[in-house]
Amino acid sequence: MLSPEAVELLAAAPVRPERAELSVEENRAAMLEAISSFGPGAQLWSVRDDEVAGRSGAVPVRVYLPAPDPSGVLVFLHGGGWALGDLDTHDALCRDLADGAGCAVVSVDYRQPPERPFPAAVEDVLDVVGALLEDRAGLELDGLPVAVGGDSAGGNLAAVAAQQLRGHPRLLHQVLLVPVTDARPEEWGSYARFGHGPALTRRDMDWYYEQYLPHGTDPDDPLLAPLRAADLSGVAPATFVTAGCDVLRDEGEAYAARLRDAGVPVGVHRAAGMFHTFLLYGDRLAAGREARGYVVERLRQALTG
């Protein structure tokens, strides 16, 4: 059941059609229109746009610095079902993460479907994270400990990157916020319970998969469904946030359990009574403030030891 503050916030928000009722361009425009609801985020010492060389060309990034000497770097991957969202939709969240954790945040503008389907986004993310780990990103962040994180589809990309780059001595943590970890919605009770929303529906997720995945993609490919990876040993320690009223809740918590069973240190915070996108709403939700506080404290500890 939604909490009273969640009910109040959603009741005041404009009604959004399901994604399948709009074109890709219309859905992207609708997400951009929602930015004003998310607040401005923290004022930082420096915010600049840059790029990192990738296998398919330059990958645009936005670099957030809370101070000249950050404790580490969080590579952040925005949500939006892979096809939507950009550096601007998650600007406030990235500002607040940088400010709270005292670390640099490098937000990645990865290639999006349907124009650039799977695995283009995965490749861009691996290229940026790999460049930072190998001190060849050219962002003046060499030698720092690195974490990878994101929300929703971005949490999916972060989990994939943490698996693919496991074992690097400077990849210290992963932050998975309401993440997509599987590609079999029919297997999860939270899809049955919250398939009509709020905020994210089963039809929305079906539409996102239709944009992201070429025909014939294996739903159990670990580059798509990190939960399905056979071996999770040696993956970076993880911080999870799930939302109590979210179709993705159960698969996110199942992935946390699998990591824990593999010997990976894991922390999980379930925001009771919250909906999928609650973390984007800045200080408008007490549950959002609590969840962000949990994340930045664990991230700070991970990057500073």
C-alpha atoms as one frame of an Amber mdcrd trajectory, in Angstrom:
protein
   0.000   0.000   0.000   1.244   3.469  -0.881   2.167   5.749   2.002   0.088
   8.907   2.558   2.902  11.163   1.330   3.270   9.083  -1.835  -0.475   9.233
  -2.472  -0.427  13.016  -2.020   2.522  13.544  -4.377   1.132  11.297  -7.110
  -2.324  12.854  -6.860  -0.816  16.272  -7.567   1.236  15.056 -10.548  -0.095
  15.223 -14.112  -1.538  11.941 -15.349   0.969  10.194 -17.630  -0.267   7.865
 -20.390   1.347   4.454 -20.479   4.478   4.387 -22.596   2.906   2.216 -25.305
   0.358   4.953 -26.016   3.058   7.445 -27.059   5.934   7.478 -29.513   9.546
   7.323 -28.369   9.912  11.050 -29.038   6.737  11.874 -27.097   7.850   9.746
 -24.161  11.254  11.440 -24.111   9.606  14.858 -24.143   7.266  13.850 -21.316
  10.188  12.760 -19.151  11.988  16.038 -19.786   8.854  17.942 -18.763   8.954
  16.184 -15.395  12.369  17.658 -14.481  10.809  20.636 -12.710   9.257  18.222
 -10.201  12.633  16.830  -9.148  14.135  20.017  -7.708  17.450  21.717  -8.518
  19.790  19.493  -6.518  22.811  20.637  -4.517  25.098  23.468  -5.546  28.543
  22.013  -6.233  32.096  23.244  -6.671  32.109  22.250 -10.347  29.772  20.722
 -12.946  30.990  20.293 -16.511  30.163  18.327 -19.643  32.929  16.238 -21.194
  33.384  12.991 -23.120  35.234   9.694 -22.873  36.551   7.744 -25.836  34.599
   4.534 -26.479  34.681   1.755 -29.029  31.912   3.403 -31.082  33.056   6.994
 -30.646  33.022   9.611 -27.927  30.606   8.946 -25.043  29.189  12.173 -23.541
  29.444  12.495 -19.765  28.718  15.098 -17.098  31.261  15.420 -14.297  30.114
  16.604 -10.853  32.701  17.664  -8.284  31.676  18.597  -4.722  35.229  19.785
  -4.015  38.614  19.941  -5.802  39.742  16.708  -4.126  36.896  14.143  -4.220
  37.203  10.911  -2.262  36.406   8.736  -5.261  34.221   8.460  -8.339  30.687
   7.170  -8.802  29.904   6.370 -12.431  26.159   7.017 -12.594  23.811   5.547
 -15.199  20.414   7.180 -15.533  17.134   5.315 -15.637  14.300   5.645 -18.113
  13.886   2.162 -19.542  17.134   2.457 -21.523  15.256   4.459 -24.208  14.356
   7.551 -22.142  16.119   9.882 -19.723  19.376  11.745 -20.153  21.951  13.804
 -18.270  19.347  16.474 -17.481  16.585  14.227 -16.126  18.953  12.913 -13.453
  20.979  16.070 -12.880  19.492  16.838  -9.458  19.973  13.270  -8.221  23.602
  13.255  -9.354  24.225  16.590  -7.646  22.804  15.293  -4.387  24.781  12.049
  -4.542  28.029  13.943  -5.146  27.301  16.390  -2.342  26.197  13.759   0.160
  28.945  11.211  -0.497  31.755  13.715  -1.086  32.717  11.981  -4.307  32.874
  12.901  -7.959  29.970  11.676 -10.053  30.423  10.905 -13.747  26.981  10.633
 -15.343  27.009   8.748 -18.653  24.889   9.676 -21.673  24.939   6.156 -23.122
  23.497   5.300 -26.547  19.774   4.595 -26.450  17.309   2.366 -28.241  15.482
   2.010 -30.518  18.086   3.885 -32.564  20.934   2.012 -30.832  19.569  -1.198
 -29.299  21.164  -3.667 -26.879  24.073  -4.033 -26.283  25.085  -0.480 -27.303
  24.357   0.983 -23.857  26.286  -1.827 -22.169  29.299  -1.169 -24.401  29.302
   2.558 -23.627  29.069   1.934 -19.893  31.870  -0.630 -19.917  34.042   1.731
 -21.957  33.577   4.642 -19.516  34.001   2.601 -16.353  36.970   0.745 -17.829
  38.625   4.004 -18.862  38.280   5.402 -15.343  39.654   2.228 -13.791  42.654
   2.284 -16.144  43.306   6.043 -15.786  42.714   6.803 -19.456  39.392   8.641
 -19.240  40.975  12.079 -19.458  38.677  13.502 -16.785  41.378  14.446 -14.232
  40.119  11.718 -11.883  43.048   9.321 -12.160  43.960   7.059  -9.264  40.664
   7.379  -7.402  38.557   4.478  -6.147  35.532   3.833  -8.352  31.926   2.817
  -7.759  29.240   2.219 -10.345  25.557   2.908  -9.838  22.260   3.853 -11.376
  18.493   3.753 -11.060  16.051   1.407 -12.790  17.484   0.600 -16.249  20.617
   2.423 -15.125  20.784   0.090 -12.140  20.653  -2.767 -14.616  23.616  -1.346
 -16.519  25.508  -0.783 -13.266  24.956  -4.385 -12.174  26.146  -5.637 -15.557
  29.262  -3.458 -15.387  30.063  -4.659 -11.873  29.885  -8.250 -13.099  31.898
  -7.702 -16.255  34.646  -5.723 -14.518  34.794  -7.770 -11.321  38.190  -8.239
  -9.755  39.600  -4.819 -10.568  41.220  -3.588  -7.356  39.775  -0.069  -7.674
  36.156  -1.053  -8.412  34.961  -0.958  -4.824  31.161  -0.711  -4.831  27.921
  -0.791  -6.785  24.783   1.229  -6.031  21.626  -0.341  -7.445  18.548   1.858
  -7.064  15.193   0.200  -7.905  17.123  -1.849 -10.497  16.040  -4.055 -13.376
  17.902  -7.321 -12.777  15.882  -9.830 -14.813  13.964 -10.022 -18.104  11.220
 -12.461 -17.130   8.431 -10.362 -15.558   6.077 -13.313 -15.318   8.241 -14.893
 -12.613   7.903 -12.123 -10.010   5.070 -11.573  -7.584   5.611  -7.802  -7.504
   4.687  -7.666 -11.204   1.396  -9.418 -10.432   0.674  -7.131  -7.486   1.757
  -3.775  -8.971   1.383  -4.457 -12.692  -0.979  -1.491 -13.065   1.340   0.908
 -11.269   1.792   3.298  -9.614   4.418   5.130 -11.715   5.630   2.039 -13.601
   3.382  -0.634 -15.093   3.877  -4.047 -16.663   2.898  -2.548 -20.039   5.541
   0.150 -19.580   8.200  -2.503 -18.987   7.031  -4.498 -21.998   7.374  -1.348
 -24.121  10.869  -0.678 -22.767  11.970  -4.206 -23.627  10.508  -3.816 -27.118
  12.663  -0.719 -27.687  15.815  -2.145 -26.121  16.051  -5.703 -27.377  16.659
  -6.933 -30.920  14.462  -9.816 -31.996  15.744 -13.122 -30.686  17.712 -11.752
 -27.718  18.226 -14.386 -25.042  16.309 -13.171 -21.949  18.836 -14.965 -19.749
  21.898 -13.235 -21.224  23.766 -11.818 -18.186  24.450  -8.621 -20.162  20.677
  -8.101 -20.025  19.643 -10.026 -16.895  22.448  -9.904 -14.312  20.344 -12.041
 -11.982  20.813 -14.953 -14.402  24.625 -14.961 -14.287  25.881 -18.378 -13.220
  28.698 -17.108 -10.992  28.497 -13.970  -8.858  31.611 -14.503  -6.764  34.020
 -11.599  -6.606  31.498  -8.970  -7.658  31.866  -5.601  -5.894  29.919  -5.059
  -2.650  26.477  -3.622  -3.255  23.971  -1.141  -1.885  20.353  -1.690  -2.949
  17.306   0.511  -2.637  13.953  -1.005  -3.553  10.468   0.513  -3.431   7.689
  -1.298  -1.616   5.085  -0.663  -4.360   7.173  -1.319  -7.456   6.931  -4.040
 -10.109  10.747  -4.360  -9.930  10.897  -4.869  -6.171  11.106  -8.653  -6.056
  13.733  -9.141  -8.765  15.929  -6.471  -7.181  15.749  -8.118  -3.780  16.289
 -11.545  -5.349  19.515 -10.296  -6.929  20.628  -8.921  -3.566  20.009 -12.355
  -2.049  21.984 -14.096  -4.793  24.930 -11.758  -4.278  24.815 -12.368  -0.537
  24.733 -16.119  -1.120  27.849 -15.716  -3.298  29.708 -14.072  -0.407  29.305
 -10.490  -1.627  28.674  -7.890   1.124  25.222  -6.419   0.498  22.995  -3.812
   2.109  19.309  -3.477   1.205  16.951  -0.645   2.044  13.297  -1.173   1.103
  11.333   2.075   1.094   7.938   0.949   2.369   4.935   2.526   0.672   7.005
   4.066  -2.122   6.612   3.904  -5.899   9.255   3.190  -8.541  10.509   6.727
  -9.259  10.374   8.075  -5.708  14.125   8.732  -5.479  13.952  11.390  -8.188
  11.748  13.692  -6.134  14.460  15.337  -4.071  13.311  16.538  -0.681   9.591
  16.191  -1.428   9.377  12.749   0.203  10.660  11.873   3.670  11.183   8.297
   2.463  13.296   9.656  -0.372  15.486  11.624   2.016  15.924   8.559   4.194
  16.857   6.341   1.238  19.305   8.866  -0.161  20.907   9.225   3.246  21.369
   5.474   3.416  22.962   5.410  -0.041  25.391   8.280   0.429  26.578   7.003
   3.804  27.320   3.546   2.419  28.945   5.048  -0.671  31.088   7.352   1.442
  32.243   4.429   3.592  32.979   2.286   0.540  35.123   4.918  -1.154  37.019
   6.091   1.923  37.429   2.791   3.758
